[in-house]
Amino acid sequence: MKHFIILLFLLLPAKSFSQTNFRVMFYNVENLFDTIQDPHKNDGDFLPDSKKHWNTKKYRQKLTNISRVITAVGAWSSPALVGLCEVENDRVMKDLTQQSVLKAQKYKYIMTDSPDTRGIDVALMYQPDQFRLLGYQSVRIKFSSSRKFTRDILHAYGRVMSGDTIDVFVCHYPSRTGGEKESEPGRVRVSEILRHAADSLFNIRKNTNIIIMGDFNDGPSNKSISEVLKAIPYETNIHPGTTSLQLYNLMYPLEKQGKGSYKYRGNWDMLDQMIVSGHLLQKSGFRILPESAGIFPEDFLLAQDKSGGGKRPKRTFFGMQYEAGFSDHLPVFADFYIPL
């Protein structure tokens, strides 16, 4: 049956399909590590003999929790695309897609193999009956210092059921370790490379459909995003001057409202974002649904913030205390429309 559905998707004309909700989500899953030591990576905090006593039971609970979030964001269905970061390796992605409740949803996935010292990578899960993968590549980030490493950018491209081609980038920018300003050049460098990749697509593809998602470790108003990547604020009523060759940040309105996906010292930051090319804001074809981008702050993902007040994301570990939670980030998502 599966092969029959895919064959229909490839052979029938685009007008035969109707899809009103093509949901895309991104989630920093915070340290999705297996329990096996990798001698080439710094994964010592997530081993059975570590201070956290990371064992098979806790690992399986983590897989269950992440699969629960993905299913919930899909409204108990299946988001068409799921970008993830802080996944350790191919093994954890196989376990997530094939050894959890997500198995029934038949996700496929691709991922990077980055030189990150901790061994964490980014991945893209996709529903093959909604997104026909045509190809992908890892974009390596090179710094002036040969001793500095970060996660690759994952670039995938494929077709949706209307026949439109979309390019998807999944990112995990360098952290703010050492201070926001001191670490900013690393994030600026990644934005330079990402902007170059977007410009290359604008030059070779007519009506370019770009979706960029990730944990940028900067907000929509920070230099790396607003000035270097040149992702300008998205407004619900796009003015007539909208250009298909521009990038628009769908999360800017949420940042403006003081909302965020990550809480630090009592304040919410909009670190996890969705950015799209202007062509996806047009009135016809595959496009973003107005005001559809959001954060997923459901109660089961939250815990009381005893130090900062209010709520905070419920983590796997809060310090060294095992909370059996989900992540220090909340998922973000956006809905797209595929016409008849």
N, C-alpha and C positions, 0 to 999 in steps of 0.2 A: 504493500500500500504506500509506504514512504516513497519508494522509487517512482510509483505512478504519479503521486502528487508533484514531485520535482519535475518529472517529464512534462506534465501539463504546464507547469510554470515556465518552462523553457520554450514550449512550442506554441501555446495559445497566444493570441494577440493581447496587448496590454489592456484593452477596453473590456476584456472578459472578467477582470478582477475588480473587486471593490475592497478597499481597506481604509477605514476611517481613523484608525488609531495605530500608528507605527511608533511605539514608545521606545525611547532611547534613555538608558540610565547610566550613571557612573557612580562607582563606590570605591572609596579607599577602605579596604577591608582590614587594615592594621595588622600586619604581621601574621599573614596566613602561612605559617611554616609547618612542615612535617616534623617528624621526631627523629629524623636520620641526619647524622652529621655529614656535612659537605666539607672535606678538607681544604677546599679552595675558597670557602666563603666564611664570613664571620657570623655564624649562626648559633654560637654557643649558648645564647640566652634561651633558646628553644630546643632543649634536649632534656631527656629524662633525668639526667644528673645535674641539671642547672638549678639555680636558686628558685626558679619558677616551677620546677618539676613538670616540665612540659611533656605530657605522656599521651598515649593513644586515646584515652578517654577524653582528655581535654581537646585534643585535635579533632576528634569526631564531633564533639559538641560544637566546636568552631565551625566545622563544615555544615552542620545542621542549622546553626544560627544564620550563617551567610545565605544559605539556600532559602531559608525562611524570609529573609529580607528581600531577596530578588523576586520571590513569588509574590510577596505583599506589594511591592512597588508595581508589579504587573497587574495589580488588582486581581490577584489569584489566577492570573493567566501567565503569559510569557512575554516579557519585554523583547522586542525584536533584536535589539543590540544592548549588550551589557559591557561597559568598560570597567576594568578593575585595575587597581594598583596595590602594591605591597603583597604580591603573590610570590612565593619563593621559587617555584620551578614547575616543570611540566607535570610532575607527580601530583602536586596539590590540585592542579587544574583538572587532571583526570579524575581524581577523587571527588572533586566538587561537582563535575558534570556527569559522572558515571556511578558514583558510590554514595550519592545523597538523594534526597527527594527530587532533585532537579533531573534525575535520569529520565523520568517520564516526559520531561519537556524537550528531550532530544537536542540539546544544545551542542553545537560544534564550537571550537575555540582556536584561536591563534595567540601567540605570545612572543615576547622578546627574550633574548638571552644576553642581558646587559653585563657590563663590567662592574656594576655596583658592588661595593665591598661587602655589604650585608647579604647580597645575593637576591635582592627583591627586584621584581620585574612588573611590567604591565601586560595586560591581556585583554582580548576582546572575545566575548561569547556572542554567538549569533544563531538565529533561527534560520536554517537553510531554506525553508519554504517561504521566508519573507525577505531574505537577503542572500543573493547568489554571489558568493565570494569569487572575485576574478583574480585577485592577487594581493600580496602584502609584502612589506619590507620593514626592517628595523632601521631607524635613522640614528646613527651613532653621534653622540655629542662629544666634540673635541674641544678641550680647553687649552689655554696657553701653557698651563702647567701639566706636564706629562703624568703627574702623580694624582691628578684630580679626576674622579670618575662620577658618573651619575647614570640614571636610567635612560635607555634608548627611548625614542619616540616610536610608537607603533603606527604605521600608516597602512590602512587596508582600503581597498576599493572593490565595489561590487554593484550589482543591479538590484533594485527593488521591483515589485511586481508591476509597476507602471512602465517599466523599461528604462527609467531614469538611472543614471550612474551616480553614485555618491562616493565621496572620499572621506574616510573617517580617520582621525588622528586621536590616539590615546596617549596622554602625557602624565608624567610625574616629575615635576620640577624639583631642583635641589631645595633642601630644607632651609630653615632660618637659623640653624645651629650656628652659634657664634655671634648672633645678632642680626636683626632684619637688614640694616644698612650694610653691615660688613659682608653679609652673604648675598646681597642683591646682584653683584656682577655675574654670579653663576646662573641666576634665573634670567637675567638679561641675555646671556649668551644662548640659552635654550630658545628664548623667544626670537632671537635673530635667525636661528636655524629653522624654526617653525615658520616664520614669516617668509623666508626664502622658499620653503617647500610650497606654501600656499600660492605665492606669486608664480612659481613655475607651473602650477596647475591652471592658474588664471590665463597664462600665456598659451597653453596648448589645448584647453578644453573650452568649448562654447557652453554657456549656461552651467558653469561649474557649481556643483553642490558639495559644499564642505561642511562637515561636522567635526568640531574640535572639542574634546572633553578631557577632563583630568583634574588632578590636584596640582594647582599651580603654586602653592605655598605663597601666593600673593593674591590680593583682591583685585577686582575689576578696575579699580582706580589707581593701582600701583603702576610704576613706570614700566615694568616688564610686559604688562598686559596692555595698558592704554597707549603708551608711547612707542614701544618697540614692536610688539605684535600688531599694534594699531587696531585693536578690537574696540570699536566705539560703542557707546551705550545703545542698547536696544530700547526703542520706544514702541508702545502698542500701535499707535497710529503713525506709521512710517511716512515721512514726508515724501513728496514727489521726486526729490533729488536722490533717493536711494539708488545706490549703484550695486550691480551684481558682483563687482570686483572688490567689494569692501567686506570686512569681517565685523559682525555684530555680536556683542556680549549679551546673551539672554539673561544673565544673572545680575546685571547692573541694577535693575529696578529693585531687586531684593536687597542688595547691598545698601541702596539708598534708603530702604525702609529699616535698616539696622538689623536685618536678618543674616544668618550665616549657617555654614555647614560644620564649623569647627569652633570649639569654645576654648579660649585661653585666658586664664586669669580673670574670669568672670565676664569676658567680652566675646561675642560671636563674630567670627570672621568668615567671609565668603570666599574660602580657598578653593572649593570645588565648583567648577563652572562648565557651562555649555556655550560654545561660540559657533556661529554659523555664517556662511557666506550670504551675501545680499540676495542671490538668486532664490534662496529658500524663503525669502520674505515676500516674494511676488504673489500675485493673485491666482495663478494657475499652475498646474503641474504639481509634482511632489514638493511639499512646502510645510513650514512650521505652522502649527495651529496657534493663533494669537493667544497670548497670556497663558500658555500651557506649561512653560518652564517653571519648575519649583523644587523645593526641598521636601524630603520625606521625613517629617519630624514626629512619627507616630509614638505614642506613649510607651509601647513595649521596647523602643530603642533608647529610652531615656532613663536617667536616674537622678535623684536629688543631688544638687550641687551644694554641698555643705559649706564650702569655702567661698564660692562666688555668688551663691543664691540662685534660686530658680532651678532649672533642670540642666543637665549636661548629657552627652552621649554615654550610654552604658557600655563600658569597655570590657575586653576579655580580662585584662589586669588593670586595676587602678593603683599605680605604684607597684608594690609587690603583692597586693591583695587580689586574689582571684575572684572576679565578679561574674564569670561565666556569661559575659555580655557579648557585644557585637563588634564595635569599632569605636575609635575616638572621633570618627567623622560620621556625618549623616549622608545618605545617598541624595543625589540630585537627578532630575529627569526632565525630559521634554517630549511632547507629542507632535508627530508629523502626520500629514494627511496625504494619502495616495488616491488620486481621482480614479473614476471609472475608466 
